[in-house]
Amino acid sequence: MERFVTVKPKNELIAKYISYYYFHDSDEADPGRSFVFFPHFKHGFTAYKTGDSFVTKYTMNYDRQMRVELPEPFHKLGVAFHPLGINHFISEPVFKLYNGETVEFSHWNPEIYPELEEVFRAHNLEHKRDLLDQLFEKRFRQNPDLKIVQQAVERIFSSFGTIQVDELADQIGVNRKTLLRHFHKHLNCSIEEYKKVVKFRTSIQAAVNMGMKNLTEVSLYSLYYDQSDFTNRFKELTGQTPGNFFASVQKMGEEDIFWKFDE
């Protein structure tokens, strides 16, 4: 049997930086099962437990489909960070810790293993959540170096990803080079890449969460230039037209998780 459930942090401090946790597991043998996930401005930490060992990964995906091969059987937990959330739980800039090819993440290893073991052993969802809240509260640190890029991210969201870089720099009161440098240091991407994924996820939210089934209406709400621009950007990020995308993805749990499983 396969199970998937999401839950939000209860700890008020942690909820500022972590959007939700999810738990995904199966006790069935299903060789070759895999799914694809799509670009997001939220970063994800995942941990797989196999026997007495753990595999920990971290993903930041701004520009492509990424395939995940599921082991059989498997036990997995996921942590979805708000924008810049991970930066409050690590001791180095995120670009130094991330390897986009392997997505393996060992920054907290092996000290985190006993805590992960306790989470996996807990049977009650609320208990699992509380243990993860404690795990991250223990590692929380202030990060005043994020001020510039935090302001930039807020303005990108409020403009639905339409604000220009020069305007962004002027509003924050820094020069363009400083802004670009901080953005790469703390988010490991360009501003243009980030703007694209904000627009993309805004359109998904409009179509699914707000019940806007008319794709022309979705494209207008998301401030794409026109229907052609909307379609082209979707193809760029998902390899599909918007219609095919919405018809093929599966919403997982109660949060903004949309995966496409192999047929």
NORPE-V277673 format. One record per residue. RES is the residue in one letter. SS is DSSP state (h for helix, s for strand, l for the rest). OMEGA is omega in whole degrees, 0 to 359 (NA if undefined). Layout:
BEGIN
res->[RES;RES]
ss->[SS;SS]
omega->[OMEGA;OMEGA]
END
This chain:
BEGIN
res->[M;E;R;F;V;T;V;K;P;K;N;E;L;I;A;K;Y;I;S;Y;Y;Y;F;H;D;S;D;E;A;D;P;G;R;S;F;V;F;F;P;H;F;K;H;G;F;T;A;Y;K;T;G;D;S;F;V;T;K;Y;T;M;N;Y;D;R;Q;M;R;V;E;L;P;E;P;F;H;K;L;G;V;A;F;H;P;L;G;I;N;H;F;I;S;E;P;V;F;K;L;Y;N;G;E;T;V;E;F;S;H;W;N;P;E;I;Y;P;E;L;E;E;V;F;R;A;H;N;L;E;H;K;R;D;L;L;D;Q;L;F;E;K;R;F;R;Q;N;P;D;L;K;I;V;Q;Q;A;V;E;R;I;F;S;S;F;G;T;I;Q;V;D;E;L;A;D;Q;I;G;V;N;R;K;T;L;L;R;H;F;H;K;H;L;N;C;S;I;E;E;Y;K;K;V;V;K;F;R;T;S;I;Q;A;A;V;N;M;G;M;K;N;L;T;E;V;S;L;Y;S;L;Y;Y;D;Q;S;D;F;T;N;R;F;K;E;L;T;G;Q;T;P;G;N;F;F;A;S;V;Q;K;M;G;E;E;D;I;F;W;K;F;D;E]
ss->[l;s;s;s;s;s;s;l;l;l;l;h;h;h;h;l;l;s;s;s;s;s;s;s;s;s;l;l;l;l;l;l;l;s;s;s;s;l;l;l;l;l;s;s;s;s;s;s;s;s;l;l;s;s;s;s;s;s;s;l;l;l;l;l;l;s;s;s;s;l;l;l;l;s;s;s;s;s;s;s;s;l;l;l;l;h;h;h;l;l;l;l;l;h;h;h;h;l;l;l;l;l;l;s;l;l;l;l;l;l;l;l;h;h;h;h;h;h;h;h;h;l;l;l;h;h;h;h;h;h;h;h;h;h;h;h;h;h;h;l;l;l;l;h;h;h;h;h;h;h;h;h;h;h;h;h;h;h;l;l;l;l;l;l;h;h;h;h;h;h;h;h;l;l;l;h;h;h;h;h;h;h;h;h;h;h;h;l;l;l;h;h;h;h;h;h;h;h;h;h;h;h;h;h;h;h;h;h;h;l;l;l;l;l;h;h;h;h;h;h;h;l;l;l;l;l;h;h;h;h;h;h;h;h;h;h;h;h;l;l;l;h;h;h;h;h;h;h;l;s;s;s;l;l;l;l;s;s;s;s;s;l;l]
omega->[179;183;177;180;177;177;179;175;176;180;185;178;183;181;176;188;179;183;181;171;170;179;185;180;178;176;180;174;181;186;176;180;181;176;178;170;194;184;181;174;174;176;183;171;178;177;176;176;177;185;178;184;181;169;182;183;177;182;166;188;182;195;184;170;176;182;178;175;182;175;181;341;182;175;189;169;181;178;178;182;168;176;181;182;182;185;178;183;180;185;179;175;188;182;179;185;189;173;184;181;184;187;175;186;186;187;182;183;356;186;182;187;179;179;176;179;180;178;181;181;182;183;183;183;180;178;176;179;182;179;177;174;180;180;183;177;179;184;183;176;174;181;183;180;184;190;183;183;176;177;180;180;180;180;176;179;183;178;184;177;183;184;180;185;181;178;178;179;180;181;181;179;176;178;186;183;179;179;181;180;179;181;180;182;188;180;175;177;175;177;180;176;182;178;180;183;175;178;181;182;174;180;177;179;179;185;187;186;182;175;180;186;179;187;174;177;178;181;179;179;184;175;168;184;176;182;179;178;178;181;181;180;177;178;180;186;185;184;183;170;178;180;179;179;183;179;188;184;179;177;183;178;185;184;187;180;180;182;174;181;177;178;NA]
END
